[in-house]
Amino acid sequence: MQFQGLSSFGEADIVLMPLHYFSHFIVVVYFVAAGRIVHFDSINQGRLKVTTAQEAVLVEFAQRFIINKEWVVQIGSTKQQKDGYSCGYRAFILCRTIYNARDM
């Protein structure tokens, strides 16, 4: 499988993964060279944390499908939503912003 000229995710600089779970969108960004996984959530507000189990799933995905190396999971900072419906829009805008900034 090739995507944008790459034969594997391991050749990418970043892998953007918008996820929908429990009626909510989050964004997980894999910074491949740095070995960092950053979890962005627009309703975090200190109450939603990446649990040990979630962290293990994110790392296992990276090791299986991107590149088998050490990964560190971090919580990213993003503007917090004040409503119960704009998470999908915010996830899209965040992905677009990160994608457009990758060459800067």
CNS distance restraints for C-alpha pairs under 8 A (distance, minus, plus):
assign (resid   1 and name CA) (resid   7 and name CA) 6.08 0.50 0.50
assign (resid   1 and name CA) (resid   8 and name CA) 7.52 0.50 0.50
assign (resid   2 and name CA) (resid   6 and name CA) 5.28 0.50 0.50
assign (resid   2 and name CA) (resid   7 and name CA) 4.71 0.50 0.50
assign (resid   2 and name CA) (resid   8 and name CA) 7.06 0.50 0.50
assign (resid   3 and name CA) (resid   7 and name CA) 6.81 0.50 0.50
assign (resid   3 and name CA) (resid   8 and name CA) 7.90 0.50 0.50
assign (resid   6 and name CA) (resid  11 and name CA) 6.22 0.50 0.50
assign (resid   6 and name CA) (resid  12 and name CA) 7.14 0.50 0.50
assign (resid   7 and name CA) (resid  11 and name CA) 7.28 0.50 0.50
assign (resid   8 and name CA) (resid  12 and name CA) 7.52 0.50 0.50
assign (resid   8 and name CA) (resid  66 and name CA) 7.09 0.50 0.50
assign (resid   9 and name CA) (resid  15 and name CA) 7.09 0.50 0.50
assign (resid   9 and name CA) (resid  65 and name CA) 6.89 0.50 0.50
assign (resid   9 and name CA) (resid  66 and name CA) 4.80 0.50 0.50
assign (resid   9 and name CA) (resid  67 and name CA) 7.57 0.50 0.50
assign (resid  10 and name CA) (resid  32 and name CA) 6.92 0.50 0.50
assign (resid  10 and name CA) (resid  65 and name CA) 7.78 0.50 0.50
assign (resid  10 and name CA) (resid  66 and name CA) 4.54 0.50 0.50
assign (resid  10 and name CA) (resid  67 and name CA) 5.12 0.50 0.50
assign (resid  12 and name CA) (resid  32 and name CA) 6.84 0.50 0.50
assign (resid  13 and name CA) (resid  31 and name CA) 6.24 0.50 0.50
assign (resid  13 and name CA) (resid  32 and name CA) 5.47 0.50 0.50
assign (resid  13 and name CA) (resid  33 and name CA) 6.43 0.50 0.50
assign (resid  13 and name CA) (resid 102 and name CA) 7.96 0.50 0.50
assign (resid  14 and name CA) (resid  29 and name CA) 6.81 0.50 0.50
assign (resid  14 and name CA) (resid  30 and name CA) 5.42 0.50 0.50
assign (resid  14 and name CA) (resid  31 and name CA) 4.66 0.50 0.50
assign (resid  14 and name CA) (resid  32 and name CA) 5.62 0.50 0.50
assign (resid  14 and name CA) (resid 102 and name CA) 7.93 0.50 0.50
assign (resid  15 and name CA) (resid  29 and name CA) 5.76 0.50 0.50
assign (resid  15 and name CA) (resid  30 and name CA) 4.92 0.50 0.50
assign (resid  15 and name CA) (resid  31 and name CA) 6.74 0.50 0.50
assign (resid  15 and name CA) (resid  32 and name CA) 7.42 0.50 0.50
assign (resid  16 and name CA) (resid  27 and name CA) 7.21 0.50 0.50
assign (resid  16 and name CA) (resid  28 and name CA) 6.23 0.50 0.50
assign (resid  16 and name CA) (resid  29 and name CA) 4.75 0.50 0.50
assign (resid  16 and name CA) (resid  30 and name CA) 6.47 0.50 0.50
assign (resid  16 and name CA) (resid  95 and name CA) 6.53 0.50 0.50
assign (resid  17 and name CA) (resid  27 and name CA) 5.69 0.50 0.50
assign (resid  17 and name CA) (resid  28 and name CA) 5.04 0.50 0.50
assign (resid  17 and name CA) (resid  29 and name CA) 6.06 0.50 0.50
assign (resid  18 and name CA) (resid  25 and name CA) 6.74 0.50 0.50
assign (resid  18 and name CA) (resid  26 and name CA) 5.80 0.50 0.50
assign (resid  18 and name CA) (resid  27 and name CA) 4.29 0.50 0.50
assign (resid  18 and name CA) (resid  28 and name CA) 6.18 0.50 0.50
assign (resid  18 and name CA) (resid  91 and name CA) 6.55 0.50 0.50
assign (resid  18 and name CA) (resid  92 and name CA) 7.73 0.50 0.50
assign (resid  18 and name CA) (resid  95 and name CA) 7.64 0.50 0.50
assign (resid  19 and name CA) (resid  25 and name CA) 5.51 0.50 0.50
assign (resid  19 and name CA) (resid  26 and name CA) 5.34 0.50 0.50
assign (resid  19 and name CA) (resid  27 and name CA) 5.98 0.50 0.50
assign (resid  19 and name CA) (resid  28 and name CA) 7.39 0.50 0.50
assign (resid  20 and name CA) (resid  24 and name CA) 5.42 0.50 0.50
assign (resid  20 and name CA) (resid  25 and name CA) 4.40 0.50 0.50
assign (resid  20 and name CA) (resid  26 and name CA) 6.50 0.50 0.50
assign (resid  21 and name CA) (resid  25 and name CA) 6.49 0.50 0.50
assign (resid  24 and name CA) (resid  87 and name CA) 6.46 0.50 0.50
assign (resid  24 and name CA) (resid  88 and name CA) 7.46 0.50 0.50
assign (resid  25 and name CA) (resid  41 and name CA) 7.60 0.50 0.50
assign (resid  25 and name CA) (resid  87 and name CA) 5.47 0.50 0.50
assign (resid  25 and name CA) (resid  88 and name CA) 5.42 0.50 0.50
assign (resid  25 and name CA) (resid  91 and name CA) 6.45 0.50 0.50
assign (resid  26 and name CA) (resid  39 and name CA) 7.41 0.50 0.50
assign (resid  26 and name CA) (resid  40 and name CA) 5.87 0.50 0.50
assign (resid  26 and name CA) (resid  41 and name CA) 4.99 0.50 0.50
assign (resid  26 and name CA) (resid  42 and name CA) 7.19 0.50 0.50
assign (resid  26 and name CA) (resid  87 and name CA) 7.38 0.50 0.50
assign (resid  26 and name CA) (resid  88 and name CA) 7.94 0.50 0.50
assign (resid  26 and name CA) (resid  91 and name CA) 6.19 0.50 0.50
assign (resid  27 and name CA) (resid  39 and name CA) 6.05 0.50 0.50
assign (resid  27 and name CA) (resid  40 and name CA) 5.12 0.50 0.50
assign (resid  27 and name CA) (resid  41 and name CA) 6.71 0.50 0.50
assign (resid  27 and name CA) (resid  91 and name CA) 5.96 0.50 0.50
assign (resid  27 and name CA) (resid  94 and name CA) 7.79 0.50 0.50
assign (resid  27 and name CA) (resid  95 and name CA) 7.40 0.50 0.50
assign (resid  28 and name CA) (resid  37 and name CA) 6.82 0.50 0.50
assign (resid  28 and name CA) (resid  38 and name CA) 5.69 0.50 0.50
assign (resid  28 and name CA) (resid  39 and name CA) 4.61 0.50 0.50
assign (resid  28 and name CA) (resid  40 and name CA) 6.18 0.50 0.50
assign (resid  29 and name CA) (resid  37 and name CA) 5.66 0.50 0.50
assign (resid  29 and name CA) (resid  38 and name CA) 5.17 0.50 0.50
assign (resid  29 and name CA) (resid  39 and name CA) 6.58 0.50 0.50
assign (resid  30 and name CA) (resid  35 and name CA) 7.41 0.50 0.50
assign (resid  30 and name CA) (resid  36 and name CA) 6.00 0.50 0.50
assign (resid  30 and name CA) (resid  37 and name CA) 4.61 0.50 0.50
assign (resid  30 and name CA) (resid  38 and name CA) 6.56 0.50 0.50
assign (resid  30 and name CA) (resid  62 and name CA) 7.64 0.50 0.50
assign (resid  31 and name CA) (resid  35 and name CA) 5.92 0.50 0.50
assign (resid  31 and name CA) (resid  36 and name CA) 5.16 0.50 0.50
assign (resid  31 and name CA) (resid  37 and name CA) 6.23 0.50 0.50
assign (resid  31 and name CA) (resid  38 and name CA) 7.89 0.50 0.50
assign (resid  32 and name CA) (resid  36 and name CA) 6.80 0.50 0.50
assign (resid  32 and name CA) (resid  66 and name CA) 7.76 0.50 0.50
assign (resid  32 and name CA) (resid  67 and name CA) 7.85 0.50 0.50
assign (resid  35 and name CA) (resid  69 and name CA) 7.37 0.50 0.50
assign (resid  35 and name CA) (resid  70 and name CA) 6.38 0.50 0.50
assign (resid  35 and name CA) (resid  71 and name CA) 4.68 0.50 0.50
assign (resid  35 and name CA) (resid  72 and name CA) 6.34 0.50 0.50
assign (resid  36 and name CA) (resid  71 and name CA) 5.56 0.50 0.50
assign (resid  36 and name CA) (resid  72 and name CA) 4.97 0.50 0.50
assign (resid  36 and name CA) (resid  73 and name CA) 6.02 0.50 0.50
assign (resid  36 and name CA) (resid  74 and name CA) 7.26 0.50 0.50
assign (resid  37 and name CA) (resid  58 and name CA) 7.61 0.50 0.50
assign (resid  37 and name CA) (resid  59 and name CA) 7.81 0.50 0.50
assign (resid  37 and name CA) (resid  71 and name CA) 6.77 0.50 0.50
assign (resid  37 and name CA) (resid  72 and name CA) 5.97 0.50 0.50
assign (resid  37 and name CA) (resid  73 and name CA) 4.65 0.50 0.50
assign (resid  37 and name CA) (resid  74 and name CA) 6.14 0.50 0.50
assign (resid  38 and name CA) (resid  73 and name CA) 5.84 0.50 0.50
assign (resid  38 and name CA) (resid  74 and name CA) 4.81 0.50 0.50
assign (resid  38 and name CA) (resid  75 and name CA) 5.56 0.50 0.50
assign (resid  38 and name CA) (resid  76 and name CA) 5.53 0.50 0.50
assign (resid  39 and name CA) (resid  50 and name CA) 7.71 0.50 0.50
assign (resid  39 and name CA) (resid  73 and name CA) 7.40 0.50 0.50
assign (resid  39 and name CA) (resid  74 and name CA) 6.24 0.50 0.50
assign (resid  39 and name CA) (resid  75 and name CA) 4.94 0.50 0.50
assign (resid  39 and name CA) (resid  76 and name CA) 5.47 0.50 0.50
assign (resid  40 and name CA) (resid  75 and name CA) 6.26 0.50 0.50
assign (resid  40 and name CA) (resid  76 and name CA) 4.86 0.50 0.50
assign (resid  40 and name CA) (resid  77 and name CA) 6.47 0.50 0.50
assign (resid  40 and name CA) (resid  78 and name CA) 6.54 0.50 0.50
assign (resid  41 and name CA) (resid  76 and name CA) 7.67 0.50 0.50
assign (resid  41 and name CA) (resid  77 and name CA) 7.96 0.50 0.50
assign (resid  41 and name CA) (resid  78 and name CA) 7.04 0.50 0.50
assign (resid  41 and name CA) (resid  80 and name CA) 7.90 0.50 0.50
assign (resid  42 and name CA) (resid  78 and name CA) 6.18 0.50 0.50
assign (resid  42 and name CA) (resid  79 and name CA) 6.22 0.50 0.50
assign (resid  42 and name CA) (resid  80 and name CA) 4.58 0.50 0.50
assign (resid  42 and name CA) (resid  81 and name CA) 5.58 0.50 0.50
assign (resid  42 and name CA) (resid  87 and name CA) 6.40 0.50 0.50
assign (resid  42 and name CA) (resid  90 and name CA) 7.31 0.50 0.50
assign (resid  43 and name CA) (resid  48 and name CA) 7.70 0.50 0.50
assign (resid  43 and name CA) (resid  80 and name CA) 5.57 0.50 0.50
assign (resid  43 and name CA) (resid  81 and name CA) 5.97 0.50 0.50
assign (resid  44 and name CA) (resid  48 and name CA) 5.00 0.50 0.50
assign (resid  44 and name CA) (resid  49 and name CA) 7.28 0.50 0.50
assign (resid  44 and name CA) (resid  80 and name CA) 7.30 0.50 0.50
assign (resid  45 and name CA) (resid  80 and name CA) 7.26 0.50 0.50
assign (resid  49 and name CA) (resid  75 and name CA) 7.99 0.50 0.50
assign (resid  50 and name CA) (resid  54 and name CA) 5.92 0.50 0.50
assign (resid  50 and name CA) (resid  55 and name CA) 6.18 0.50 0.50
assign (resid  50 and name CA) (resid  75 and name CA) 7.58 0.50 0.50
assign (resid  51 and name CA) (resid  55 and name CA) 6.06 0.50 0.50
assign (resid  52 and name CA) (resid  56 and name CA) 6.13 0.50 0.50
assign (resid  53 and name CA) (resid  57 and name CA) 6.37 0.50 0.50
assign (resid  54 and name CA) (resid  58 and name CA) 6.27 0.50 0.50
assign (resid  55 and name CA) (resid  59 and name CA) 6.16 0.50 0.50
assign (resid  55 and name CA) (resid  73 and name CA) 6.57 0.50 0.50
assign (resid  56 and name CA) (resid  60 and name CA) 5.97 0.50 0.50
assign (resid  57 and name CA) (resid  61 and name CA) 6.09 0.50 0.50
assign (resid  58 and name CA) (resid  62 and name CA) 6.34 0.50 0.50
assign (resid  58 and name CA) (resid  73 and name CA) 8.00 0.50 0.50
assign (resid  59 and name CA) (resid  63 and name CA) 6.16 0.50 0.50
assign (resid  59 and name CA) (resid  71 and name CA) 6.24 0.50 0.50
assign (resid  59 and name CA) (resid  72 and name CA) 7.84 0.50 0.50
assign (resid  59 and name CA) (resid  73 and name CA) 7.71 0.50 0.50
assign (resid  60 and name CA) (resid  64 and name CA) 6.03 0.50 0.50
assign (resid  61 and name CA) (resid  65 and name CA) 5.77 0.50 0.50
assign (resid  61 and name CA) (resid  66 and name CA) 7.39 0.50 0.50
assign (resid  62 and name CA) (resid  66 and name CA) 4.91 0.50 0.50
assign (resid  62 and name CA) (resid  67 and name CA) 6.18 0.50 0.50
assign (resid  62 and name CA) (resid  68 and name CA) 7.05 0.50 0.50
assign (resid  62 and name CA) (resid  71 and name CA) 7.76 0.50 0.50
assign (resid  63 and name CA) (resid  67 and name CA) 5.08 0.50 0.50
assign (resid  63 and name CA) (resid  68 and name CA) 4.02 0.50 0.50
assign (resid  63 and name CA) (resid  69 and name CA) 6.24 0.50 0.50
assign (resid  63 and name CA) (resid  70 and name CA) 7.99 0.50 0.50
assign (resid  64 and name CA) (resid  68 and name CA) 6.39 0.50 0.50
assign (resid  81 and name CA) (resid  86 and name CA) 6.85 0.50 0.50
assign (resid  81 and name CA) (resid  87 and name CA) 7.15 0.50 0.50
assign (resid  86 and name CA) (resid  90 and name CA) 6.14 0.50 0.50
assign (resid  87 and name CA) (resid  91 and name CA) 5.99 0.50 0.50
assign (resid  88 and name CA) (resid  92 and name CA) 6.26 0.50 0.50
assign (resid  89 and name CA) (resid  93 and name CA) 6.25 0.50 0.50
assign (resid  90 and name CA) (resid  94 and name CA) 6.06 0.50 0.50
assign (resid  91 and name CA) (resid  95 and name CA) 6.18 0.50 0.50
assign (resid  92 and name CA) (resid  96 and name CA) 6.16 0.50 0.50
assign (resid  93 and name CA) (resid  97 and name CA) 6.03 0.50 0.50
assign (resid  94 and name CA) (resid  98 and name CA) 6.15 0.50 0.50
assign (resid  95 and name CA) (resid  99 and name CA) 5.98 0.50 0.50
assign (resid  96 and name CA) (resid 100 and name CA) 6.00 0.50 0.50
assign (resid  97 and name CA) (resid 101 and name CA) 6.10 0.50 0.50
assign (resid  98 and name CA) (resid 102 and name CA) 6.21 0.50 0.50
